[in-house]
Amino acid sequence: MIPEHHANDQIMGSLLPFQRQIVEELIREDGMCVMSAGMGWQKAVAVILRLHMERRREAAQQGVVLVLGCTDWQRSMLYRELARMDLLSTVQAATSAGSSAAGRQTADGANRAQPNESNADELQLLMPYDVTNEVSAGSRIELYRSKPCLFVTTRILVVDMLNARIQGQHIAGMVIMNAHRVTDSSGEAFAVRLFRTANKHGFVRAFTDQPTGFASGFNKIEKTMKALYVRRLFLWPRYQAAVKDSLEKNECELVEMWLHLSPPMSAIYDAISDLMDSCVKELRKSNKIDTSELTLEHGLFKSFDDIVRRQLDSVWHTVSPKTKQLVQDLRTLRALAEYLLRFDAVTFLMYLENLRATEGVTSVWLFHDAAHTIFEQAKRRVYTVQSGSKGAAGKRKRADGATANGASAGGPQVAAVLEEMPKWGLVHQVLQEIQRERLRLQTDTLPEGDSLQASAVKQQIAETQILIVAQEARTCLQLKRCLGGGGAAALMQDLFSAYLLHRLDNKSRGSTPGGHRGGFRGRGRSRGRGSSASGRDAYSGQSSDRLEAMRAAQFSSRGATPHEEQALLKQAKAVAAQQEAAQPCSATRGKGSRGRGRGAASGRPGTANGPESPPPQAGLTPQATQAASGEEGLLKDVVFYALDSRQESILWDVKPAFVVVYDPDVTFVRQLEIYKAERPDWAVRVYNLLYEDSQEADKFTAAVAREVRMFKDLIRQKEHMVLPDLAQDLAQVVVGPKALMHPDVEEALPGTTYNALTRRAGGRLSNKPMPKRLVVDVREFMSSLPSVLHQQGLQIVPVTLEVGDYILSPEMCVERKSISDLKGSFISGRLYHQAEAMSRNYKTPILLIEFERDKAFALHSVSEIGADISQHSLISKLCLLTLHFPRLRIIWSRSLHATADIFRALKVNQDDPDPVTAAAVGVPIDGDGQPDGAAEAVINTAAVDMLRRLPGVTEANFRPLMNAASSLAGLAELPVQGLESIMGGAAAAKKLREWLDAVCPVMS
């Protein structure tokens, strides 16, 4: 326990009362803290780390504090919070030192601020160090010994603890982040188990701000606490009394601004809702899914996909193709509803056309009547096609603002509509109001009743920055352009020009994003209303004749009629000609000039993107972004922040007095409440922009209600939670499961081997101990299997292995493959070389194919198994592999725990492997008969795996390449002659050199 003294009060002085209570509870007793999102987890964790680092500096604590489970952005947040805390402590120390030395200062002030600089240097030395795979084993040993706090990955820590690079007695405690991800087989649980085995007095403190992460599974919160060996659960919801008292005492000035969707957007949103409702109704007809959670409200969240897939994974091989497609369609439709409110009209249309081209006839929702509404309304937001009358041709304006001089009187013409996002104009009005308010505060004279402090606060508010918050960086770039660089009209013109040029590029190349499939017309009447199945019952069944008719209806490159396509191409050629005329210095007409006309987009919207991967933003040039970020007019002192960047300290860094929330987010709203509670004298005004009757408002309300329900469930589970005594858990960890040993186990006689042949009458069990040692490749610690094996009582020895993943005995080697890894190994040819190396060095080579516990125990569904051998069939590839390597044994495992049982059964009557011998297998030997190169437990496995996948690289020459080129960058600089001598042949060297020198195709 950390004693209370002045330094502790100084460190905890910046906390709100409820945050201070969280820290005090966790310091008093180990446990797991579950708080609502956005309630300042980083402050509580940073204070706990700083308190322990202060204890280490004062020699009141022995050992290092380890932080596990941190993501990159969380680590950055903690670094910033610790630095801010150190700065505050330095300022407070300077103030205290200045007041105490005020009476002793001389006239020249020679002794000013010197103690503060030394204090800052000491605090800088106490910053945590980040241990990565780039830190060598010797350096890690020194860091464990000298540093008070370290960020370390579970893989590195577990390997170091098993190799005795750090002892459990030398660890003061562990802080576990993202506790909702911890399971009994996770790396965090493995590290805590090893720590608790050697040190029963150290602390374990776990944090999470994702209470909904405990919604899946049965009693997940109890299983997580057992895995972390903690007995106390601290729940801190937003509606807790202490939290309400701290946050509702000084609330922000909230201005909610509701606006209606445009008529086309409303029609699209209603059509998407109808489609999602149809999908949900069809899913309810399946007898394999629990329909209690299949509601349209749940369909707003990504967790809805997890709910459906979790129920279907175990029987996925028996699920009909129609049900599988419905699950995919629900994901696509939810993404469409989200992108409708985020994307501009042109980008949304481009995404729809990509979706139609890539999904093709496999998608079901595309043939519904509501899909026709989506495509037609999305098109009308961008352009309309008019008949080529003289009057229309004379009045119509081209996309670049000039009259259409190239249009014929008789052909169809494209009229640009270019509907702007409704929120763009509202943000413009809000910024005008804020700038007027700031100008008034700067110019108003001090009223008679106001104090000097109130005047200083007003002046400070007038000089603070304005924060505009959106979900994505794309939205921030568009808002900058709309508010500064030419306005929304210029932005939409550039986007439309990029759209037209993209169509022209596809036409000139004679290809479409979807290949020969192209796109569908999206017209309900042209799909044939006279057929037996109408669009309304498209989910009820599809006949083969109907599908053939739909395939025949695909004739256009972008889902447009021939006249419409002709008008769009004509308009695109006019835009291209105008841009070439505006760039006389351009060398040639073609792809280069058109690329500049597209605004140097980061990628082409015509590329195939999945439903969860939006197309890159086009039409935003670097010049426009630079102009939009000027300091004049509306954008003076304006800062844009994207929520996806996960910079949760943005409010404390910018210190805004005006915040415009473009995309509402529950986490950011909580951060605003804490920011205002820490500054009770500041006036903070928040403008919350919301669409009425849309997914945006429904999703925000449903997220809050979902979190409240989850906390109520956790409170009920806490009341009935049964946790065994901690001492009993630790004793079980030390002893191990009883099932591992036979009832009459005796120690083996000296000099005897475990697999000595003995004959015992009556079938008596052997009285020799069961072999328990396993040699495991260090790369396998990225999976959960080593944790499960250790949990079963087996001794794990981590070693860098060249051949195999697990060495069960001197004669038995196992290469473990998941289904995804198995497919990738067959494609790259890596599995052939691995099987060859195992067969050459071990008597019993084994290929273990491991499935996931919650998924189907089958490679294919029965309908996908063909009668003939196919080069694309996984079963055919396995048959060919066994024909090439007859001694190779294939073992199928249902789950991780099943693999542990298989390993224990295979080790019966087998000797334990020698780690030194296993590590030397497959390693080249130098002239002195020693292994070539020093063994390192943790290496850059990603670079080695990539090197092995390169053309011409084999198991025989990849290690000489590693020795000759210190990195992948060095490999690219090796000449062909050098590669020939290293790789042992001209053919392999030429293949690798050609691949390295190949021109990377640019996505266009």
N, C-alpha and C positions, 0 to 999 in steps of 0.2 A: 504494500500500500504506500502511496506517495504522501508524505507528511505535508501539512499546510504551512507555508511560510510566505514571506513577502514576494519571492520570485514567482511562486505559483499564482498568487493573486494578480501579479503583473501580467503573466501570460494569459490568464483566463479573464482578464478585464474586458477584452473586446467581445466576449460572448454574451448573447441574450440570456435571460434567466433560465429558459427551458434548455438551451444548449449547455449551459453550465451544469444543470441537473443531469443531463445525459452523460457528461464527462465524469461527474462525481460518482454516478451509479456504476459505470464501467470500471473506474479505478478501484472502487470499493470491492467489487466482486466480478469475476470473469463472467462473460455472457455474450449474447448476440443481440444487437440493437437493430430493430426494423423500424424505419421512419418513413414518412411520406416523402415523395419526390420533391426536390427543390428546397428542403428545409435546412440546408447548410451542413451536409455530412462532412464536407472538406474542412470546415472549421473545427468540428469535434475531433476528427482524426488528427489534424495538424496540432491541436493543443495536446492531445495524448502523446504524440511523438515528441513534441518539444519538452514536455514534462519529464519523459524518460531520458531524453538526451541531457537535460539539466542534471538529473540524478547521476548519470554516468560521468558527467564532468566533475561533480562533487564527490565522486568515489563512493556514492551511496548505493550504486547498482553495479553488479558484475554481469557481463555478457552483453550481447548485441540484440537489438530489437529488429525483427524481420517483418517486412510488409509483403504479403503474398496476394496474388489475385488481382493486382492493379492493371488496368488498361493504360494505354499510352496517354490518353487525355486525362484520366484520373491522376496519373503520376504528375503530369504538368500542372494540374490544379493544386495538388499538394505542395509542389515546389513553390508556386506563386503564393499560396497561403502562408507557408512558412517564411518566405521572404518578406511578405507584408507584416507578419507578426514580429519578425526581427526588426524591421524598420520602426514599428510602433514602440517596441521595447527600447530601441536606441534613442528615440525621441524622448520617451519618458525618463530614461536614465540621464539624458542631457539636461532636461528640465530640472530633475532632482539635484543633479550635481551643480547646476548653475545657481539654484536657490540656496544650497548649503554653503557654497563658496562665495556668495555675494558680499559678505562682510569681510572676507579675507583677500579679495582681489586687489591688486595694486592698480595704480592709475593707468598703466599701459596695458593691463589685462593680459599678462604674459602666460597665465596658467589656464587659458580658456580651451575647453572641449577636447583636451588630450585624452582623458579617460574614456570618452565616448568612442574614439577611433579604435582603441584597443578592444573595447567591448564588441564593436561591430566585427572586428577580425575574428574574435572568438566565436561569435555566432555563425560567421560564414564557415568556419571549420566544422560546425555541428550539422551542416546540411547533409541529408541522407545521400548515400552513394548508390548509383544504379548498377547492379551486377548483371551483365549480359553474357552471351556466349563468346564475345570478343575478349573477355577477361580470362587470362590463363589460370590454371589450377593453382600455381604458386601465389599469384596475386590475390586470388580469392581467399586463400588461407590467411594472408596478411590482413585483408579487409575484415574478415570475420574477427580477427583478434584486436584490431585497432579502432574500427569505426563503431559509433554508438547505435547507428540505425542504417539499414540497408533495404533497398528495393531489390527483390530477387525473384526470379521465376521458379515455379515449383519444380520444374524438370531439373534445373541446375542444383537447387537445394537438396532434392531427394538423392541425386547422384553423389553429391558431396557428403551427405550424412551417411549413406551406405558405404562410401569409401573412406569414412573416418577423417575427412578433411575438416569437419567441424563436429564437435561432440554436443550432445543435447545439454550437458551441464554448462556449456559456454553460451547458451542462448537464454536471454532474459525473458523473452516472450515473443509472441507472434500476433500480428494484426492482420486479419483476413478481410479483404474487400470482396464485394459482390458475393455475399454469403448465400444468396438465393441460387447460385450455380453449383454449390458444393453438394456432392453426393458421397456415399460411402466408398466409391471407387475412384473419386477424383484425385487430382494431384495434391490439392490442398489438404484433403483428408489423409492422404498418405504421409505428407510432411508432418502434420499434427500428430499422427500416430507414432511416428519415429521420435518426435520431440517428447511426447508424453511418456514413452517407454523409458527414456533416459532421464527425464526431468519432470518430476511430479509437482514441483513448486512454481514453475514458470507460469506466466499468464497467457491466456488466449482470448482475444477480443475480436469479435466479428461484426461487420457492418453491411447493411444493404439499404438502399432507398427504393427498392422495387418490390413492394409487398405482393404484387400480382404474380411474381415469380414463384410463389408458393401455392398457386392455385392448382397446378397439375399434380396428379398423383394422390396417393392416400397417405395422410399424415406426413407430408413432406417436411414440415417445419420440425417435427420431432426427429425424423431421420437425420436432418441436417445438424441438429444439436448433438445427437449421438456421435455423428462423424467427427465433430469438432471437440468433443469431450467437454462441453459446457452445459450447465444446468439452469442458467437464468436466461429468461427471455424478456427483453425490454421493448415494449411497443410504444411508438410515438406517432400516432396519427395526427392529422391536421386539426381534428375536432377535440383533441385532448385539452383539458382545462388550462394547464400551464401554457400550452402553445397559444390558445385563444387569448389568454391574458396578455401575452407578449406581443402578438401580432395585431390584435384588434384595438389596442389602445391608441395607436397612431397609424391610421389607415391612409392609403393613397387617395388622392382625388381622382375618382374613376369617371370617365366619360365614355359611355357605350354608344356606339354609332352603328345602327343597323341599316342595311341597304338591301334592296331587292336585286335578285338576279335579272339579267336581261331576258326577254322572252325566249330567244333561242337557247340560252343556258338553262332556263327553267324546263323547256321541253326536253333537252338532253338529260337533265337530272331525273326527271320523271321517267324517261325511257330506261335509264340505267336502273332505277329502283324497281321498275316492272320486271326487268330481266333478272335481277338478283332474286326477286320474289319467286319467279318461275324456277330458277335453279334450286332454291331452298325447298320448294314444294316437291320437285322431282327427287331431291335427295331424301326427303322424308319417306318416299315410297320404298327405299332400300331397307331390307331387313337386317343390314349389317351395321347400322348407325343408330346411336341413341339420339332420338329427335328432340329431347327436352331442351338442348342447348342450340338447336338449329333455328334461330330467329334472325330476322332482318337487323335487329339492333346489334347482335353479336357479329353480324357480317361486316360491320364498320371497322373492325379491328383485325390486325394481322393474326392475333391469337385464334381467330376463327379457323384459319387454315390449319393451325396446330391441333385444334379440337377435332376437326374432321380427319386429318391425317393420322392422329394418334389412335383413333378408333379403327381406321382402315389399314394401318401399316401391317398388322399381324395377319391380315387376310388379303393383302394387296394383290397377291397372285390369283385370287379367286374373284376379284372385283371386275365387273364388266367394263369394257372400254367406255361405255356411256357414262358410268358413274365417275370414272377417272377424269373424263373430259369435263364433267360438271364441276368437279373440285377445281380444276384449272380455270374454268370459266369464271367461277366466283372470285378467284384471285385477280383475274384480269379486269373484271367489272368493278371491283373495289378500287383498283388502281385508276381506272377511268374516272370514277367519281371524285377521286382525290385530285387528279391532274386537271379536271375541268375547272377547279377553283384556283389552281396554281399556274397553269400554262396560259399564255396568250392564245388568241384565236388561231393564229397561223401555226404555232408549234403544236397545238392540240390537233389540228387537222393533219399535220404531217405524221404525228404519232398514230393517229387512227389509220392512215393509209399504210404505214409500215405494219401495223397490226393485222390489217386485212391481207396484206401480201404475204406475211410470214405464217399466219395461222392456217390460212387456206380452208379446205373442206373439213379439216379435223375439228374445227371449232363448231359448236352447236349454236351459240348465241348469235352468230353472224347471220343466221337464216331466220331469225325471229323478226316479226313486224316492227318491234321496237328498235331493232338495230338499224332499220331503214331510217327511222326518225333521227337517230344519233348522227348518222353520216350526212344526211341532208341538212340538218340544222347546223352541224359543224362547218359544212361547206358554205352555207348562207352567211355565216359570221365573217367569212373571208372574201368571197366574191360571188357574183351571180353572172349568168350567161344570158345575154340579150340577143334578140334577133337583129340582123344587120340592116336595119332601115336607115335612111339618110338622116332622119331627125335624131335617132338614137346615136348614130355614129358621130354626128356633129356635136352633141351635148356631152358625150361620154368623155371622161378624163382618163388618161393613161395612168399606170401605177406611179410614174415619175412626175406627175403633175401636168404634163403637156397634152395637147390634143392628139388624137390617134390619127396620124397622117398615113400610116401604113395599112389601115383597115379598109377593106372593100365594102361597098354598100350592101352586098348580098349575103356576106358570111356572118356567122355568129361572132359576137364581141363579148369580151370579159370586162365587167364593171366591178372594180374593187370596192368592197364594203369596209373591210378592216375594222371590225368592231373592237373597241378598246375594253380592257378589263374594268369593271365598275369601280373597283377600289382605287384605281389610279387617280381618277378625278377627286375622290374623297381624300386621299393622302395629300394631294395638292392643296385642297381647301384647309386641311388641318395644319399643314406647315405654314400657310399664310397666317392663320390665326396665332400660331405659336410665335412666329417672327414678330408679329405686331405686339404681342404680349411682352416679348423680350425687349423690344424697342421702347415700350412704355415704361418698363421697369428701369431701363437705363437712363431715360430722360426725365422721369418724374422727379420733382423736388421732394424733400423729406417732409411729411406732414408733421404738424406740431405734436400730435399725440404719440408719434413713433419714437422709440428709443434708438440709440446709436447701434445697438445689437440687431434690432429688427431691420434697420436700414442696411447694415452689412449683409444680412441674410438675403435681402431682396437684391442687392447688387451682385451677390455671389450667384443667385439663381439666374439673373439676367446674363451672366457671363458663362454659364455652364453649357455643355453640349446637348444636342438633341439626339436621342437614340431611336432608330427605326428598326424594328425586329421583324424578320421574316423567316420562313422555314428553310429556304434554300438560298445558296449564293446566286443562283440564276435569277431569282426574284429580286435580290438586292441590286444586281447589275441593271436589270430592267427599270427599277425605280430610279436609280441614278440617271439613267438615260432619259426617262420621262420627265423628271423634275429639273434636269439641267441641260442636256445636250440636244436641243431641238424639239423637245416635247414628245408626247406619245404618238402624234401623227407621223413624225419622222421615223420613230422606231418601228412602227407598223409598216411603213413603206419599205424600209430596209429588210424587214422580215419577209414581206411578200415578194420582194425582188429575189431574195435568196431562195424562196420556195419555187419561183418560176425557173430560175437558173438550174435548180436541182432537177426539175423535170426535163429541161433541155439537155442536161448532161446524160440522164438516163436514156433519153431518146437517141442521142448521138452515139452512145455506146451500144444501143440495141439490146439493153438488158434492163431488168427491173429488180428491185430489192428482193422480191420473192422468187426470182428465176422465172420459169415458164408458167408458174401459177399466177403471177401477176396479182390481180385483185378482183373483187366482186363489184358488181354494179351497185349494190346496196339499194336497189329499187324493188319494192314489194311487188309491183304489178309485173315487172319484167321477169320476175322469178316464176311466174306462172301461178296465178290464183286458181286456175282451173284444175290443179292437181288435187289428189285425194287428201293430202295433208296440208293444212293452212299454216301460216306463219305462227299463229297462236299456239298450236300444238306441236311446234318444231321439236320440243324436248320430249315429246311422247314417243317418237319413233321416226326413223328415216329409212325409206326403202332404197334399194340399190338403183332403181330407175330414177328416183328423185335426185339422188346424189350425182348420177351421171348427167342429168339435165343441168344441175348446178355447176358441174365442172365445164360443161359446154358453154355456159353463160359467161365464162371468164374470157373476155376478149380485149380488154383495155389494160394499159400499163398502170394506171392509177385509179381504177374504178370509175372512170368517167366515160361518157358517151363519145362516139367518134367526133361529133361536131364540137363538143366541149373540149376534147383533147386538142383538136385543131386550133381552137381559139386560144387555149392556154399556151401552146407552143408558139403561136404567132406573137402573142404578147411577150413571151420569154425572149424570142429573138430580138424584138424591139428593145427590151431592157438591156440585153447583151450588147447590141449595137451602140446604144447610148453610153454604156460604161466604157466601151472601147474608144469611143470618140472622146470621152472625158479623160482618157489616159493615153495620150499620143506617144508617150515614151515607152509604152509597152512593146516588147520585142515581137510578139506574135499574138494573133488572136486565137483563143482557145481556152484550154483549161486554166492557164495561169491567170489571164485577165478575168475570167469568170470567177476564179477563186477569190480574187480581191473584191469583186463585186458582191460576193456573199458575205463580206465583212470579216474575213479571216476567222471563220468560226472554228471552234476547237474540234469539231467533228461534223460529219454530215448527218442530217436528220434522216436521210434515206437508208441508213444502216439498220439492220434488224436488231431491235432491242427487245428484251423481255418486258413483261408487264410491270415488273418492279424496277426496271432500269429506264428512266425517261431519256429521250433523245437529247443530245447536247444542244445548247442554246446557239442559234444562228443570228446573224445580223447585229451583233454587238462588237464593233471594232475597238481596238485598244485606244484609238484616238477619241472615239465617242466616250469611252469610260473615263479617259483622262479629262475630257472636257466636262463630263458630268460631275466630277469630283471637285469642281472649283469651289471657291470660298465666297462667291457672290450670290446674291439673290436668295432663293429659297434654301439652297444647300449650304448656307453659311453655318458652320459649327454642327453639321449633321453627320452622324456616324451610323453606318449600316451594319447590322449584325445578323448573321445566319445561324439559326438554332442548330443546324446540322454540324457546325464547327465545334460544338460542345465546349465553348469557352464560358463556363459558368461564372467566372469572375468579371464578366464584361461590365456589370453595373458598378462594381467597386473600382474598376479601372477607368471608366468614362465619367462616373459620378453625374448622371444626367438629372435634370429637373423636369424634363418633358420626355415621355416615352410613348411611341406610337407602335402598337402591336398590330402588325399586318396579318400575321397568322397566329391565332390564339393557341397557347400551349399551357398545360396545367403546371408543369415544372417551372416555367418562367414566371408564371403568376405568383407562385410561392416565393421565388427569388425576389420578386418585387416587394412582397410583403416584408421579408426579412430586411431588405435594403432600407425600406422606409422605417422599420422599427429601430434600426441602428442609428437613424438620423431623425429623431423626433422633431427637431426644430426646422427641418427642411420641408418645403412644400413640393411634393412630387405629383405631377399630373400625368395620368395614364389615359391614352386614347385607345380604346379597344374596338377594332373594326370587325364586324361580323355580317355574314350573309344570312338573311332570313330564310327559314324553311329550306335549309341545306344540310348537307352532311357535316359541314364545319361546326355549326352550333350543336347538332346532335352528338357529334363525336366528343366535343369538349364536355358536354353535360354527362354523357355516358361514361367517360373516363373518370370523372369525379365520383359518380355513383358506384362504379366498379371498384375503385380503391376503398370506398367506405365499406362496401360489402366484404371485401377481402379482410380488412382490419377487424370487422365484427366476427368473421370466421376464425381469425387467429386468436381473438380474445376467448372465444368458446373453446378452441383447441387447447389454449393455455390452461384453462380451468380443469380440463380432464387429462392433461398430459401426464404420462407415467415415464419417468426417467430413472434408470438404475443408478445405484450409487457409483460415484466417480472412481472410488478405490476398486470396486468390483470390475469396472470396465478396464482399468489399467492393469489389474491382475490378469484378466483374460488376454490382454494384448501381450503381456510378457510370456505367459505360459503357452498361449496358442490354443487352437481348437483341439479338443480331445480326440476327434476322429482321425487326426493325423497319425497317431501312434497306435500300435496294436496293444491289447490289454497286457500282454506279458513281455513288454519290451525289455531287453537287456543290452548292455553295452557290448559291442563286438570285441573279440579278443584281439590283442595287438598282433599285427602282421597278417590278419585275415582280411579278405575282400568281401564286400557286401553281396556279390553275386556268386559266392562260392557254392558249388553244388552240394546239397545236403539232402539226406533222406531221413525223414522222421516218421515213425510208425504212428498210425492212427490219424494222419493228416494234421499233426500239431503245427501250429503257426511257428514260423521262425522267430527266434528270440533276438534277432539282430535289429538295430534301429533302422527305421525307414530312411532312405536317402532324401535329403531336404534341400540340397544346393542346386541352384540354377544360375547359369551364366547368361546374362541378358545384354543385348546390344543397347548402348546408351540412347540410340535414336528411338527405341521402343518406349522410352519413358514419356514420350508425347501422347501415348495412349494410356488407357486405364488398366490394362492387363497386369503390369507389374504391381500395381496397388492391390489388385485382387489376389494375385499370387502371394504377396506378403501377408495379406489378411488371412489367407488359408494356412499360414505357418511355414511357408517355404522361405529359404534363405536366398536372397537376391544379391547377385554379384554383378554390378554394372561394369561392362568392358566394351571397348570399341572393337566390334567384330567385323571382319572382312567377309566372312562366309556365314550365312544364317542370321537369324534373329534371336533364337533361344537354343542353348546347348544343354540338353537334358542329361547326357552321359558322354563318355569319350567316344561312343560310336553313333550317337543319335543327335541329329541337327534338325531344327525346325525353322522353316521360312513361313512367317505368318502373313496372311493377306486378307484384307477386307474385300468386299465385293467391288467397290470402286477402285481400290488399289489393284485388284486382280485384273480388271479390264484395262487399266492404264499400263500395267506391266506387260500384258500381251501386245498392246499396240506398240509400245516402245521396244519390245524385244528383250527387256531386262529380265523377265522371268526365265527365259531360256538360259541365259548366262548364269543366273543364280542356281537353277537346277543342275547345270553342268558342274559348277563349283562344288555344290553339296555332294553330288555323286562321286566326284573325284577325291574328296577329302574325308568323307564319312561313310560308314558301312550302311547306315539306315537314314537316308535323306527323307524328310517329311515336308509336304506342302499342306499347311493348315489353312483352310478357308473358313473364316469366321463371319458369322452373320450377327446382326444386331438383335438384341433380345426382343424389342418391341416391333420388329418387322418380320416379314414373311420369311420362313425357312425354306426358300426355293430360289433357284437361279432364274427360272422363267415360269410363266404361267403355262398350263397344259396346252393352251391354244397356240403358243409361240414355238413349241417344239416341232421341228420339221422332221421329215423322214430321211432327207439326204444330208450329207455333210456340206456345210457352208463355211466359207472363210470368215464370215461375220458372226457366226454362232459361237457363243462362249463354250458350250458343251463340246462342239467339234474341236475347238482349240485345246481343251483339256484332254480329249482323246489323243490328239496328235502329240501332246506333251508326254503322256504316259507311254506312247509307242517309242518315242525317242529315248526316254529314260525309264527302262523297265523297273529299276530298283526304287524309283520314286514312289513314295506312299502318299496318298491324298486322304486327309482327315477333314471331316465336316464338323463344325462346332456351332451349336445353337446360340451361344452367348459367351460373355467373358467368364462367367462362373463355370460354364460347361467346359471351357478351355482349361481352367484350373483343374477340374476333375480329370480331364484327359491327361494332362501333364503328370499328375500324381499317379495315375494308373500306368503310364508308360515308364515311370521311374522305378517301378517295382522290380527288384532283382537286378538293378543297374547300379554301377558305380557312380559316384558324384564326379562331375567334370572338373578339370583343373583350369582355373581362369587364365593362367599364363599360357598354357598350351592352346586353349581356345582362341586367345587373342593373337597367337602367332600363326594360326592357320590362314593361308591365303596371302600373308604378307611377304613381299619379296625379300630375299635374303641377300646381304651384301657379300663381299669377298671374304670377310672374317667369319661368316656363318651366323651373323647377327641380323635381326630384323632391320630393314632399311627405314630409318626415320623413327622419331620418338613418338610414343603413343600418347594421345591426349584424349581424355574422357569426353570432352565436349568440343566438337569441331563445327565448322560451318557446313552443316549437312545440306542446306539448301543449294549452296554452290556446287558441292560434290554431286548431288543428285542431278542437277542441271548438266554438269559436265558429262555424266554417264549417258545422258539422253541425246547428246549431240551426234550427228552423223559421223560414222567412222570410228567412234570411240567404243572400245570393248572392255571387258573385264581384264584383258591382258595388257592394255596400253593406257588405261586411265590414270594409274598411279605414276608412271613416268611423265605423263603430261602434268600432273599436279606438282611434281618435283621441278619440272622445267619452267612452268609458268606459275608464279606465286598467286595469281588471281585470274579471274575470267578476263579481265582487261588485258593482263599480260599474255593470255592465250591468243587474243586477237592480233597481237603484234608479232607473233612467231612467223617466220617465213616458211615457204613450202619445203625448202630443203631441210630446215630444222625439224619440221613436223615429220618428214619422211624418216629421219634417223630416230626420232623419239617413238613414233607409232609403229615402226618396223615394216613399212611398206608404202609404196607410192599411191596405191589406190585409196587407202584409208586417209592418207594425208590430203590427197586431192579432193576427196569428198568433204572433209572438214573445212578445207580452205575455201572451196566454192560456197559452202553454206555461210561462212563468216563474211565473205565478200559480196554475198547476194544483196541486191537492192531491196530495202524494206518497202513493201507496197503501202502507199498512203491511202488511208480510208477516205474515199471521196463520194 
